[in-house]
Amino acid sequence: MNNKRRKFIKKTGIVAASSVFAPNILLSTKNPKKEKLGVALVGLGYYSTYLLAPALELTKNCELKGIVTGSPEKIPIWQKKYNIKDKNIYNYQNYNEIANNSEIDVIYVVLPPSMHAEYTIRAANAGKHVWCEKPMAPSVAQCEAMIKACKDNNVKLAIGYRCQHDPNIQAYMKVGKEKPFGQIKMITSAAGYFDGRTDHWKQKKKMGGGSMADMGVYALQGARLATGEEPISVLAKSFTTRPKIYHEVEETVMFQLEFPSGARAACQTSFGIQMNHLHVSYEKGWLKMQPHSSYSGNNGSMSNGTIINFPLDNQQAKQMDDDADSILNNKTMIVPGEEGLRDIRVVEAVYKSAAQNCMVKL
């Protein structure tokens, strides 16, 4: 009786175990680990057309598989150039159906900032990993909702800060951590360009426009990444020299930051002034980067004679390969959603300070 009972328990135990693990085994046979991730670009404006799509052809961990667009006339152009299948083409109305497409693993949201939260959350709910362009969103609340949606759906979220994937930027971040020149005393950081357009989403408040959120995050990141700290106070001033164009949003912003270590930063951003540099003054030396956030490469030098000039063929390709590798190997994203949120907290404080003409504590 005991032998028969033991055999019965052994057999039923095997059956029970098989019933638990069978779905996962079947799932793994249907969906083996991919060598490359399929990416769908949402929004086919300048950045997708001239930078991201060409960069995807240079990547080793991912490839362009789909597009989401509200402009039907663009579809045949993209299909011909990138051999995109009919079934991998979506518009903003049938976007949710992407959940049923096994060829698309990642959705890259490349839309005006006012649309980032909606399309990130919809992508997460569709079970897709998300890469979202910067700025992450116009508000802290939206950023938090994006992070929550991705966590709830067990998908990864990365923000498109290409610079943090650049070995030249990583080099000055390392200096901030190791402190070979002692504590930081002062930082000057600037990012801007002259935008001659008169009717663009960057000039419209309801679409998330304005120089601070767009270019200002580069100047802000220059200070944050150099110190490795989060600012504790902000004092800002915004103005415009072209009120007919910049009447809804700011053209130029100047803002000062204070950090816990006592370091100070003077930052500038603009759609009316060409500038791109970072200068860090330490107790016993200095570091400078110029350009600091360029598409074509960033380089710098230090007071001890060290040159920062690591070669990088394509920033966007490096960024997407890094993010795809993090997904494929279940590693932490280099620039997760929390990093985008940190910036938007400061951006909100900058706007509040400029509007109220006072210092804002963080």
C-alpha positions as CSV (number, residue, x, y, z in Angstrom):
1,M,0.0,0.0,0.0
2,N,2.8,2.4,0.9
3,N,4.7,1.7,-2.3
4,K,1.5,2.2,-4.4
5,R,0.7,5.4,-2.5
6,R,4.2,6.7,-3.1
7,K,4.0,5.9,-6.9
8,F,0.6,7.7,-7.0
9,I,1.9,10.8,-5.3
10,K,5.0,10.8,-7.6
11,K,2.8,10.5,-10.7
12,T,0.3,13.2,-9.6
13,G,3.2,15.4,-8.6
14,I,4.7,15.2,-12.1
15,V,1.3,16.0,-13.6
16,A,0.8,19.0,-11.3
17,A,4.3,20.3,-12.1
18,S,3.7,19.9,-15.8
19,S,0.4,21.8,-15.6
20,V,2.2,24.7,-13.9
21,F,5.2,24.9,-16.2
22,A,3.6,23.8,-19.5
23,P,2.3,27.3,-20.5
24,N,5.8,28.8,-20.0
25,I,7.4,26.0,-21.9
26,L,5.0,26.4,-24.8
27,L,5.5,30.2,-24.7
28,S,9.3,29.9,-24.8
29,T,9.0,27.5,-27.8
30,K,6.8,30.0,-29.6
31,N,8.8,33.0,-28.7
32,P,12.5,32.1,-28.5
33,K,15.0,34.7,-27.4
34,K,15.6,37.2,-30.2
35,E,19.0,38.3,-31.5
36,K,17.5,41.6,-32.6
37,L,14.6,43.6,-31.3
38,G,12.0,45.0,-33.7
39,V,11.4,48.7,-33.3
40,A,8.4,50.8,-34.4
41,L,8.9,54.5,-34.7
42,V,5.9,56.6,-33.6
43,G,5.9,59.9,-35.4
44,L,7.8,60.4,-38.7
45,G,9.1,64.0,-38.3
46,Y,12.6,65.3,-38.8
47,Y,14.2,63.3,-35.9
48,S,12.8,59.9,-37.0
49,T,13.3,60.5,-40.7
50,Y,16.9,61.9,-40.7
51,L,18.4,60.6,-37.6
52,L,16.7,57.6,-35.9
53,A,15.7,55.6,-39.0
54,P,19.2,55.8,-40.6
55,A,20.8,55.0,-37.2
56,L,18.7,51.9,-36.9
57,E,20.4,50.6,-40.0
58,L,23.7,50.9,-38.2
59,T,22.6,49.0,-35.0
60,K,23.5,45.4,-34.2
61,N,20.8,44.7,-31.5
62,C,17.7,46.2,-33.1
63,E,16.1,46.9,-36.5
64,L,13.3,49.1,-37.9
65,K,10.2,46.9,-38.2
66,G,7.3,49.3,-38.1
67,I,6.0,52.8,-38.2
68,V,3.1,54.7,-36.7
69,T,2.0,57.8,-38.6
70,G,-0.9,60.1,-39.2
71,S,0.4,61.0,-42.6
72,P,-0.6,58.4,-45.2
73,E,1.5,60.0,-47.9
74,K,4.6,59.1,-46.0
75,I,3.9,55.4,-45.9
76,P,5.0,54.4,-49.5
77,I,8.2,56.3,-49.0
78,W,9.1,54.5,-45.8
79,Q,8.0,51.2,-47.1
80,K,10.2,51.5,-50.2
81,K,13.2,52.7,-48.3
82,Y,13.1,50.3,-45.3
83,N,11.1,47.4,-46.6
84,I,8.4,47.7,-44.0
85,K,5.6,45.2,-44.2
86,D,1.9,46.3,-44.6
87,K,1.0,44.6,-41.3
88,N,3.6,46.6,-39.4
89,I,2.1,50.0,-40.4
90,Y,-0.2,51.7,-38.0
91,N,-1.9,55.1,-37.5
92,Y,-3.0,56.8,-34.2
93,Q,-6.4,55.2,-34.3
94,N,-5.4,51.5,-34.6
95,Y,-2.2,52.0,-32.5
96,N,-3.4,49.7,-29.8
97,E,-3.5,46.8,-32.2
98,I,0.3,46.7,-32.1
99,A,-0.2,44.5,-29.0
100,N,-0.9,41.6,-31.4
101,N,2.3,42.1,-33.5
102,S,5.1,39.8,-32.4
103,E,7.6,41.4,-34.8
104,I,7.5,44.6,-32.8
105,D,9.2,44.5,-29.4
106,V,9.9,48.2,-28.8
107,I,7.9,51.3,-29.5
108,Y,10.0,54.5,-29.8
109,V,7.8,57.6,-29.1
110,V,9.0,60.5,-31.2
111,L,6.1,62.9,-30.9
112,P,5.7,66.4,-29.4
113,P,6.1,66.2,-25.6
114,S,2.4,66.8,-25.0
115,M,1.8,63.4,-26.6
116,H,4.5,61.4,-24.8
117,A,2.6,60.3,-21.8
118,E,-0.4,59.0,-23.8
119,Y,1.5,57.0,-26.3
120,T,4.0,55.7,-23.8
121,I,1.2,54.4,-21.6
122,R,-0.6,52.9,-24.5
123,A,2.6,51.2,-25.7
124,A,3.1,49.8,-22.2
125,N,-0.4,48.5,-22.0
126,A,0.2,46.8,-25.3
127,G,3.0,44.9,-23.7
128,K,5.8,46.7,-25.6
129,H,9.0,48.1,-24.2
130,V,9.2,51.9,-24.6
131,W,11.8,54.4,-25.7
132,C,10.6,57.9,-25.4
133,E,12.3,61.0,-26.7
134,K,13.2,63.9,-24.4
135,P,11.8,65.9,-22.8
136,M,10.0,63.0,-21.1
137,A,6.7,64.9,-20.6
138,P,5.5,68.4,-19.7
139,S,4.8,67.6,-16.1
140,V,6.0,65.5,-13.2
141,A,2.6,63.9,-12.9
142,Q,2.7,62.6,-16.5
143,C,6.3,61.3,-16.0
144,E,5.2,59.4,-12.9
145,A,2.2,57.9,-14.8
146,M,4.5,56.7,-17.6
147,I,6.9,55.0,-15.2
148,K,4.0,53.4,-13.4
149,A,2.4,52.1,-16.6
150,C,5.7,50.5,-17.7
151,K,6.3,48.9,-14.3
152,D,2.7,47.6,-14.1
153,N,3.1,46.0,-17.5
154,N,6.6,44.6,-16.7
155,V,8.2,46.5,-19.7
156,K,11.3,48.6,-19.7
157,L,11.3,52.4,-20.3
158,A,14.2,54.5,-21.5
159,I,14.4,58.2,-22.3
160,G,16.2,59.3,-25.4
161,Y,19.1,61.1,-23.8
162,R,21.7,60.1,-26.5
163,C,24.4,62.1,-24.7
164,Q,24.5,59.8,-21.7
165,H,25.5,57.0,-24.1
166,D,28.4,59.0,-25.5
167,P,31.8,58.0,-24.0
168,N,32.8,61.6,-24.0
169,I,29.9,62.6,-21.7
170,Q,30.5,59.4,-19.6
171,A,34.2,60.6,-19.2
172,Y,33.3,63.8,-17.5
173,M,30.6,62.0,-15.4
174,K,33.5,59.8,-14.2
175,V,35.5,62.9,-13.2
176,G,32.6,64.1,-11.1
177,K,32.5,60.8,-9.3
178,E,36.2,60.3,-8.7
179,K,37.0,64.0,-7.9
180,P,40.6,64.1,-9.1
181,F,40.5,67.9,-8.8
182,G,38.6,68.1,-5.6
183,Q,35.1,69.5,-5.0
184,I,33.2,71.3,-7.7
185,K,32.9,75.1,-7.1
186,M,31.1,76.4,-10.2
187,I,29.6,75.2,-13.4
188,T,28.5,77.1,-16.5
189,S,26.4,75.1,-18.9
190,A,24.6,76.3,-22.1
191,A,22.6,74.7,-24.9
192,G,20.8,76.5,-27.6
193,Y,20.4,77.3,-31.3
194,F,18.8,79.9,-33.5
195,D,15.4,78.5,-34.7
196,G,14.2,80.5,-37.7
197,R,10.8,78.7,-37.9
198,T,7.7,80.7,-37.2
199,D,5.0,77.9,-36.9
200,H,6.4,74.8,-35.2
201,W,5.2,72.7,-32.2
202,K,8.2,74.0,-30.3
203,Q,6.6,77.4,-30.3
204,K,3.2,76.2,-29.0
205,K,2.5,75.8,-25.3
206,K,-0.2,73.1,-25.7
207,M,2.2,70.8,-27.6
208,G,4.9,71.1,-24.9
209,G,7.0,73.7,-26.6
210,G,9.5,76.2,-25.2
211,S,13.3,76.3,-25.0
212,M,13.6,75.1,-21.4
213,A,12.1,71.7,-21.8
214,D,13.7,71.1,-25.3
215,M,17.2,72.4,-25.1
216,G,17.2,73.4,-21.5
217,V,17.5,69.8,-20.3
218,Y,20.9,69.6,-22.0
219,A,22.2,72.6,-20.0
220,L,20.5,71.1,-16.9
221,Q,22.0,67.7,-17.4
222,G,25.4,69.3,-17.9
223,A,25.3,70.5,-14.3
224,R,23.5,67.4,-12.9
225,L,25.8,64.9,-14.5
226,A,29.0,66.9,-13.6
227,T,28.1,67.0,-9.9
228,G,26.3,63.7,-9.7
229,E,23.9,65.5,-7.4
230,E,20.3,66.8,-7.6
231,P,19.8,70.6,-7.2
232,I,18.2,71.9,-4.1
233,S,17.2,75.4,-5.3
234,V,16.5,77.2,-8.6
235,L,16.4,80.8,-9.6
236,A,15.3,81.5,-13.1
237,K,14.5,84.3,-15.6
238,S,12.9,83.9,-19.1
239,F,12.6,86.3,-21.9
240,T,12.1,86.7,-25.7
241,T,13.5,88.9,-28.4
242,R,10.9,87.8,-31.0
243,P,7.5,88.2,-29.3
244,K,5.6,87.7,-32.5
245,I,6.9,84.1,-32.6
246,Y,7.5,83.3,-29.0
247,H,4.4,84.7,-27.3
248,E,3.1,81.3,-25.9
249,V,6.4,79.9,-24.7
250,E,9.8,81.3,-23.7
251,E,12.6,81.8,-26.3
252,T,15.5,82.0,-23.8
253,V,15.9,81.0,-20.1
254,M,18.8,81.7,-17.7
255,F,18.7,79.7,-14.5
256,Q,20.9,79.2,-11.5
257,L,21.2,76.0,-9.5
258,E,22.5,75.2,-6.0
259,F,23.6,71.7,-5.1
260,P,23.9,69.9,-1.7
261,S,27.7,70.0,-1.8
262,G,27.7,73.8,-2.2
263,A,28.4,73.7,-5.9
264,R,26.7,76.4,-8.0
265,A,25.7,76.3,-11.7
266,A,24.8,79.1,-14.1
267,C,22.8,77.6,-17.0
268,Q,21.4,79.1,-20.2
269,T,19.2,77.8,-23.0
270,S,17.6,79.4,-26.1
271,F,15.9,79.1,-29.4
272,G,17.5,82.4,-30.4
273,I,21.2,82.0,-29.5
274,Q,23.7,79.5,-30.7
275,M,25.6,78.0,-27.7
276,N,26.8,74.6,-26.7
277,H,29.4,74.3,-23.9
278,L,30.1,73.1,-20.4
279,H,32.8,74.4,-18.0
280,V,33.4,72.9,-14.6
281,S,35.6,74.7,-12.0
282,Y,37.0,72.5,-9.3
283,E,39.1,73.3,-6.2
284,K,42.3,72.4,-8.0
285,G,41.5,72.5,-11.7
286,W,38.9,72.6,-14.5
287,L,37.1,70.6,-17.1
288,K,35.5,71.9,-20.3
289,M,33.4,70.4,-23.0
290,Q,32.7,72.2,-26.3
291,P,30.6,71.1,-27.9
292,H,28.8,69.4,-25.1
293,S,25.6,68.1,-26.6
294,S,26.2,68.0,-30.3
295,Y,24.9,65.3,-32.7
296,S,28.2,65.3,-34.5
297,G,30.4,64.5,-31.5
298,N,31.4,66.0,-28.2
299,N,34.9,66.6,-26.9
300,G,36.8,68.4,-24.2
301,S,39.9,68.8,-22.1
302,M,41.0,69.1,-18.4
303,S,43.5,71.3,-16.6
304,N,45.9,68.5,-16.2
305,G,46.3,68.2,-20.0
306,T,43.9,65.2,-20.5
307,I,42.0,65.3,-23.7
308,I,38.4,64.0,-23.9
309,N,37.9,62.9,-27.5
310,F,36.6,59.3,-27.7
311,P,35.4,58.4,-31.3
312,L,31.7,57.6,-31.8
313,D,30.3,56.9,-35.2
314,N,26.7,57.6,-34.4
315,Q,25.1,58.7,-31.1
316,Q,21.6,57.5,-31.9
317,A,22.8,54.0,-33.0
318,K,24.9,53.7,-29.8
319,Q,21.9,54.8,-27.7
320,M,19.5,52.3,-29.3
321,D,22.0,49.4,-29.2
322,D,22.6,50.1,-25.5
323,D,18.9,50.2,-24.7
324,A,18.2,47.0,-26.8
325,D,21.0,45.2,-25.0
326,S,19.5,46.2,-21.7
327,I,16.2,44.6,-22.8
328,L,17.7,41.5,-24.3
329,N,19.8,40.8,-21.3
330,N,17.4,42.2,-18.6
331,K,19.8,44.9,-17.4
332,T,19.0,48.3,-16.0
333,M,18.6,51.0,-18.6
334,I,21.3,53.6,-18.8
335,V,18.7,56.3,-18.9
336,P,15.5,55.0,-17.3
337,G,12.3,56.9,-16.8
338,E,13.4,58.0,-13.4
339,E,16.2,60.0,-15.0
340,G,13.7,61.9,-17.2
341,L,11.5,62.5,-14.2
342,R,14.4,64.1,-12.3
343,D,14.9,66.6,-15.1
344,I,11.2,67.5,-15.3
345,R,11.1,68.2,-11.5
346,V,13.7,70.9,-12.1
347,V,12.1,72.2,-15.3
348,E,8.9,72.7,-13.4
349,A,10.8,74.6,-10.7
350,V,12.5,76.7,-13.4
351,Y,9.1,77.7,-14.8
352,K,7.7,78.5,-11.3
353,S,10.8,80.6,-10.4
354,A,10.6,82.6,-13.7
355,A,6.9,83.2,-13.3
356,Q,7.0,84.2,-9.7
357,N,10.4,85.9,-9.9
358,C,11.7,84.1,-6.8
359,M,14.0,81.3,-5.7
360,V,12.3,77.9,-5.6
361,K,13.5,75.2,-3.2
362,L,13.5,71.6,-4.4
